Amino acid sequence: MTDVELARHIAETAGQILVTLQKSGLFEGKALGKAGDRVANAFIMAALAEQRPDDAVLSEEEKDNSDRLNRERVWIVDPLDGTREYGEARTDWAVHIALAINGRAEIGAVALPGIPLTLCTERKLDAAAAEGKLRMLVSRTRPAAEAVAVAEKLGAELVPMGSAGAKAMAVVRGEAEIYLHSGGQYEWDSCAPVAVAQAAGFHVSRIDGSPLVYNQADVYLPDLLICPPQYAEQVLGLIREVTPA
């Protein structure tokens, strides 16, 4: 099984497990979210240990091991991205499985089990230009001030949505043109979505235009821009305008 096939298989299977748990009626609300995090993480860690025993793993739900910093290949996973949305029985939650090689998001799969759909780096898509008003995805609970300000300058429609993976894949799927986030994230929030988006031909970067680098000692990676390449220069310029010096 290739790395991308493995990423897809693990993401889809973890998603199926989470849907089964969600429908069991045994948990609800925050308890459902916590149970989902634990169960999905246990499955993913066991699957990677069995299939790729020589690779390191960085998971949101596991204690970090600094040994990963000496590895070229590190799986970066978020077993349940959008715990709140999952607990509320919404569809905008995701499973992220990514492989970073020498700090770059090379392989990724993002499962959207509530739809259901899985996108991964083996699928090449075209980042098409928008027809009509631009749409910008923002957090449904805490939209970043920079995103709101940039959207106003662009005349873009703000589209609130849950998990980072759901928002990033909405851009890849053509449901919006821009995902701009500056409110704080970690490597597991963006690695798989970034791998999928860049493989599909989209611009991906920090909001200052610098590349996203993974498997760092400090896993805090607070900001992200995903958009078709033809909008990148304009959006990055507007971010500089609205960001306090």
N, C-alpha and C positions, 0 to 999 in steps of 0.2 A: 504494500500500500504506500503510495507516495505521500509526501508531507501534506499536500493540499487535500488529497483524498481523506487522509486521517483527520485533518482539521474539520472538514465538512462532516464526516461521519460522527465525530465526537460531539460537535455542536448540535447536529440534528438529534442525536440520541439523548443528549442532555436535555434538549428542548422537549422531547417526547416524555421524558421522566417528569419534567416540571409541569407539563400539561396534565399528566396523570395525577400528580400530587394536588394540583389546583382543583381538579374535578372530584377528588376523593371525599370532600366534605369534612375532612378531619381537622382542617385548620382554616382560619380566615384572618384577614387583615394583616397586622404586623407579624403575628405568629406564622401565617402562611409564608410571608416573605423570608423570615428567619429559617424556617424549615426548608424552603426552596434553596436558599444559599448553601445550607449544610449538605443537603442531599446531592445537589448538582456538583458541588465542589468535590465531594467524596468520589463520585463517579469519574469525574474528569481526571483527578489526580491518579486514581487507580488505572484508568485507561492509558494515560501517558506513561506511567511507570512500566506498564506491560509492553507497550508498543515502542517507546523511545526511552529505554532505561538509561542511556548515556547522556540524555539532554537534561538541562536544568529547567525548572518551572518557577515562574513568578505568578502567584494567584492572589486576588484580593482577599480570599478567605483563608490564606495560609500564612504562618509566620515566615518572614523573609529569611532567606539563607544567603549570606554574602558570597558563598562559593560560586553563585551564578555569575558574578562579575568577572570570573576567570574563564567563562565559557563562551564559545562562539555562537552556540545555538541555545536559545532560551525561549521556551513556550511562555507566553504572557496571556493569562486567561482571566476573564470575568465570568464566573459561573452563572450569574444572574444580574445582568445590567438593567436597572430599572426595578429594583425590589419593591418600591412603593406601587408602581403601576401593576406589577405582578400580583401583589396583595390585594389590589383593588379590582382584579379581574379585567384589566384593560388589555389591549393588544400591543401597546407600544413599549414592550420590554424585549430583551435579547439575550443571547448567549454568545460570548466572544471567545474564539480560540485563535491565537496568533502565534507565529514563530518569528522571532527576531533573530537575524543572523548578523553578527558584527554590528549590532546596534540599530539595524534597519528593519522596518516591518516588511518582511519579504512574503510571508505566507499568512493568509487569514481566512476565516469563515465567520460570518455573522448569521446566526439563526434567529428568525423572527417567528417563533412557534405560534403566536396568536393569530398569524395570517392564514396558513403557515407558509414560510418561504425562507430559503437559505441562500445567501450570496457569498461567493468566495473568489479567490484570486485566479481561479482557472477560467473564469468567464470574462471575456473582453467586451466591454460596452463602449459606446461613444458618448462623450460628454457633450450633449447637444445644447445649442443656444435656446434661451427661453423665447416664447412667443407671448407678448403682452407684458403685464406687470411682473416684476421679479418677486419671488417668494423667499423669505429668510426664516429658517428654523431656529427657534429659541426654546429655552427651558419653559415648561408649562407652569413651574412654580416660582422660578427666580430668573427671569430674563436678564442677561448681562447688559449693563448700561451701555457699553460700547456697541453691542449689537443693535440695541434700540436706536442709538444715535446714528449709526451707519445706515440702518434701514430707512430712517427718516430722510437722510440726504439722498439715498438712492430712489426714494419713492417706492420702496419695497413693502410688500405685505408681510407682516409678522405671523408666523405659523407656530403656535405653541405645540410642543410634543414632549413625551416622556424621556425615555432613556437615550443616552448618547448614541448607542448603536442604531436605534430606531431612527433618530434624526439623520445620522450620516447615511444610512441606507435609503432614506427618503430622497436625498439628493441623488444618489447613484441611480435610483429607480425613476428619476424625473418628476417626483412629486413636489420638489422645490429646487431652487438653484443654489442657495447659499446656506451653509451651516457655519455660524460664527459663534465660538464659545470662549469666554474669558473669565468664567466664574470659578475656576478650579477643577482640575481633574487629575487622575493618576494614570500611569502607563497602561494599566489594564482597561481603562475606559476608552482609550483611543487606538490601541495597537492594531487590533483586528479590523475595525472600521477603516483605519488609514490604509492598511494593506489592501483591502478590497477596493477602496476608492482610487488609490493610485494605480492599481492594476487595470482599472476601468477607464483610465485616462484623465482623471480629475486632478486638479491642483490640490495638494495637501501641504500645510506648513503650520508653524506657529504664527501668531497674529502679527509678529514683526517680520514675517517672511522667511525666517530661518527654518532649517529642516527639523523635523521631529526625530529625536535620537532616543533609542530605547535601551533597556538593561543598564540603567545608571544607578549609582549608589543611592541617590535621592530619587525616588520614583514619582515625585510630584511633577506633573507636566500640565500646567494650569490652563493652557489655551490652545485653540485649534481653529483652523480655517479649512473648509472643504468647499470647493466650487468648480465649475467648468473653468479651464485655463483662461478663456477669453475675458473673464470677469476678475481675475486675481489681482492684476495691477491696480485696477480702479478701487477694489475693496480694500486692499492693503494701504493705498494712499489715503482713503477715507478714515481708516483705523488710526493712522498717524495724526490726522487732523483732529479727531475727537478724543484722543488719548491725552490726558494731562501730562505735561513735560515733567 
